[in-house]
Amino acid sequence: LYAEGYPAARMSHESEDLLADLPYQTAYHERYSDRRYYKGTEFADIVEALAQDRIRGLFAPNRYAANNSSIGPDQIQANVQPLSGANANTAVYLGLLQPGDTIMGLNLAHGGQLSHGSPVNISGKLFKVISYGVDPATGRIDYDEAERLALEHNPRMLVAGASAYPWFIDFARLRRICDALPRKAYLLADVSHPSGLVVAGLFPNPVGIADVTTFTTHKTLIGPRAAVILTTNEALARRIDRAVF
């Protein structure tokens, strides 16, 4: 069966114990149906809702006092349907941008990612891409250059994240760059590679700083091959859900 659509909205507010209560969930499903386009997906609802619940708990910034954040699991919207990080990023682009919009991402040759604007990727084919890079003397992201480029080109979205970059990423600095533009830019944080370190509290957590956070589950999270999209903005979540669908 296809499982097009999403779990019942009520399931995003239920405890893990209640989500795993199969007699309750199946009885409710049989009485009230669901939001799927095909019937017979009650177990898909349970599995997906459990995945959403667990991922929100793992990435809630208030898990660690050092984050100094009040954002908890209930404030996070999670889409767990993308099959890969590239698909997740593409859904974010198509949900929030228009083809031809300008995006900024870390230069692939400086450790960036293909889906952050490489010309061989759909992101580089659909959007105008401005690349920022690292300081050749330090090997660290040149945030001053990124700010200068952003002010010059006024991108609609700034993409943070890398595939081969050994330093922390200053998401708060990139947030300030986005907010300082004449038309505030979206900040997309792709933490596919350090996501396991984020959960462990060993790498900065962009949730609540970035408008949208994406990551794969099969790298340092050591899970199944898939990807996740997180946001704390319900309006953006609805647009992203439609794009994933």
Secondary structure, DSSP 8 states (H G I E B T S, - for coil): ----S---GGGGGS-HHHHT-HHHHHHHHHHH--S-SSSS-HHHHHHHHHHHHHHHHHH-GGGSGGG-----GGG-EEE---SSHHHHHHHHHHHH--TT-EEEEE-GGGT--GGGT-TTSHHHHHSEEEEE-B-TTT-SB-HHHHHHHHHHH--SEEEE--SS--S---HHHHHHHHHTSSS--EEEEE-TTTHHHHHTTSS---BTTBSEEEEESSSTT--SS-EEEEES-HHHHHHHHHHH-
